[in-house]
Amino acid sequence: MSVLVVIVNYRTGKLTTDALRSLASEARTRGDVTAVVVDGNSGDDSVATLAEAIAREGWQSWVELRPLDVNGGFAYGNNAGIEPALKSGLAPDWVLLLNPDTVLRPGAVTFLVDFMAAHPRVGIAGSRLENPDGTPQYSAFRFHHPFAEFEAAVRCRPASWLLRRWLLNPPIADQPHRTQWVTGASMMVRRQVFDQIGLLDPAYFLYYEETDFCLRAARAGWECWYVPDSRVVHLVGQASGVTGTRAALRRRPPYWFASRRRYYRKNHGLTMALLADICFLCGYGLWNLRRLLTGRAAIDPPCLARDLVRWSLFGGSL
């Protein structure tokens, strides 16, 4: 069995080097792991930094650096690493999508491979993502739904209890379990899934592309599982700057709204997309009313509701 690890780098040369270093021992032990680092036209010193690290650490036998001429986003970059491998005479059995802002705990790859090898209907499996101190992050999710949009926006315990069936983030479990989608920060995909449904949708620049891929796989009959024995430290937001504490009050970028809009309209149609927007805005309005009445500080990105409405109505006139 062979594993291809794909890391898309964009101005994160040091982080990507650390991710590769965390992978190196398992690559040496297994002997069937290769990695391709796709650089999305970073325009900084990333390519030089990574090339120097690969040479210095002696990783040339299993790591390939593949610079691109354009920055097409997460799905585009991953496809640039996956497609040539699938078309080669030595197509990998498994493909691991790995964020540059990750550090693998020992055995992270092997736990995913062994689980999927033992369960032939599992087409996608995700790791337990965690903070550097070992506390878990949400890594296994339900598909997006208008009721989940309302629950996430209103931030009210009674609403969460009433809408628990649709919660995007169910409680974190300690045992492997079937889920609807897992984050692309550490997501293993069986080769046959690509053979059946194709690559990631490159029309997503960033965000929602792994959700879309997992939904397509589910509709094709493949199962998606969360495998917490595979542990990966995720330095949230270090690669994108959109999530995490450093982005708490930064205006959300246009590509986030574009990806959200595409996901709903592509997979559920215009009516469901509009309903999702209405549910979010209702919940968000109630939350802000409660926040003002109780004197709580603002914790959301600026112009969030206004930007969402503009993308919903005009498809991107921000």
C-alpha positions, 0 to 999 in steps of 0.5 A, spaced: 500 500 500 502 506 498 500 513 501 501 520 497 501 526 502 499 533 498 501 539 502 499 546 499 503 551 501 502 559 500 507 563 504 507 558 509 514 555 508 516 554 515 510 551 517 510 546 511 517 544 513 515 543 520 509 539 517 514 535 513 519 534 519 513 531 523 511 526 517 519 524 516 519 519 521 513 515 519 515 516 512 522 512 513 518 507 517 513 505 513 517 506 506 511 507 502 509 514 503 511 520 498 509 527 499 508 533 494 508 540 496 505 544 491 506 552 492 501 556 489 505 562 486 507 564 493 511 570 491 515 570 497 521 565 499 517 559 500 520 555 494 527 557 496 526 555 503 522 549 502 528 547 497 533 548 502 530 544 507 528 538 503 536 538 501 538 539 508 534 534 511 535 529 505 528 528 504 529 528 496 527 520 496 520 522 498 518 529 497 517 533 491 516 540 491 512 542 485 511 550 484 505 553 480 505 559 476 498 561 479 495 561 486 488 557 484 486 556 491 486 549 496 482 545 491 486 547 485 493 546 489 491 539 491 488 537 484 495 539 481 498 534 486 493 529 486 492 528 478 499 527 476 499 521 481 493 518 479 495 518 472 501 515 473 503 508 472 504 507 480 497 511 482 497 511 490 492 507 494 491 513 499 491 520 498 492 524 505 490 532 504 494 535 509 494 542 511 501 546 512 499 548 519 499 541 522 504 537 526 503 529 525 503 525 532 507 519 531 503 514 527 498 519 524 498 516 517 498 509 519 492 509 524 488 512 518 491 507 513 490 501 517 482 503 519 481 504 512 484 498 509 480 494 515 473 497 512 472 497 505 466 502 504 470 507 508 472 512 502 474 518 507 477 518 514 479 524 518 484 525 524 483 528 530 485 535 530 488 538 536 491 544 539 499 543 541 497 542 549 493 536 546 486 538 547 481 536 541 478 541 536 472 539 532 474 535 526 468 531 524 461 535 522 454 534 519 453 537 513 451 544 512 443 546 513 439 552 514 437 550 521 445 549 523 446 556 520 440 559 525 443 555 531 450 557 530 448 564 529 444 565 535 448 562 540 443 560 545 443 553 549 435 552 548 436 553 541 442 548 540 438 543 544 432 544 540 436 543 533 441 538 536 439 533 530 442 539 525 448 541 529 454 542 525 459 541 530 456 534 534 460 533 541 467 530 540 468 523 541 473 519 543 472 513 539 472 512 531 465 513 528 461 515 522 460 522 520 458 526 514 464 530 513 471 531 516 476 537 515 481 537 509 486 539 514 488 532 515 483 528 510 485 521 507 482 519 501 481 512 498 484 512 490 477 509 488 473 515 490 477 519 486 476 514 480 469 514 481 467 522 483 473 525 480 478 531 484 476 536 488 472 542 485 477 547 483 471 553 483 472 553 490 478 558 492 478 556 499 473 553 504 467 548 503 471 544 498 472 538 503 465 539 505 463 538 497 467 533 496 465 529 502 458 530 500 459 527 493 462 521 495 456 520 500 452 520 494 456 515 491 455 510 496 462 511 500 462 512 508 466 518 511 469 516 518 473 520 524 479 516 526 481 519 533 487 515 534 490 519 528 492 525 532 494 531 528 496 538 531 492 543 527 495 551 528 488 554 527 488 559 522 496 560 521 495 558 514 489 562 512 488 567 517 481 567 516 480 563 522 483 563 529 484 568 534 489 572 530 483 573 525 477 574 530 475 581 528 478 581 521 473 582 515 471 575 512 474 575 505 470 575 499 472 568 497 469 565 504 462 568 501 463 565 494 465 558 497 459 558 501 454 561 496 457 555 491 456 550 496 449 551 497 447 553 490 451 547 487 448 542 492 441 544 494 439 549 489 437 556 490 431 556 494 435 552 500 441 557 499 436 563 500 433 559 506 440 558 509 441 566 508 435 567 512 436 563 517 443 565 519 441 573 518 435 571 523 439 568 528 445 573 527 440 579 529 437 575 535 444 574 537 446 581 536 440 584 540 441 580 546 449 582 546 447 589 546 442 588 551 447 585 556 453 589 554 457 583 551 463 585 546 463 584 539 466 577 537 464 577 529 468 579 523 466 586 521 460 587 516 459 580 516 451 580 515 452 586 510 457 582 506 453 575 506 447 579 504 451 582 498 453 575 496 447 572 496 443 578 492 449 580 487 453 574 487 460 578 489 459 585 489 463 587 495 
